[in-house]
């Protein structure tokens, strides 16, 4: 006989606010953000962690939200693209033409923001390593690299 898994009420700290939502044990953080909290800047693309379009910050570190369960995010600070306002990397993306169709741009901005925050002295190799976690069909990554370097003062 199958046991029915019940839903649970959890609280998540998202973009500086405490949000109460009801989740199933198998609900991903991506599902909770998009479907329950309406934060659609986090994109649902591959669903298996390959593309990183769903990247959010968890305690300041980039995490693929399609691979994290919502219940695992309890007690952590979640930041989505909607929670980043007027940060230097956003202006750099515009000034350096570091976006194309825009689908993957939120995750690139999230990842790039974490990169310049965690590695303020990043060299080309570190930048390349961080950017290769995000997939994009529209750009050569050079413009994104230039945006990161501009924020780093390089």
Secondary structure, DSSP 8 states (H G I E B T S, - for coil): -------EEEEEEETTEEEEEEE-TT-BHHHIIIIIT--TTS--SSSSSSS-TTEEEETTEEEETTSSBGGGGTTSEEE-GGG--S-HHHHHHHHTT--SSSTTHHHHHHHHHHHHHH-TT--HHHHHHHHTTS--SS--SHHHHHHHHHHHT-
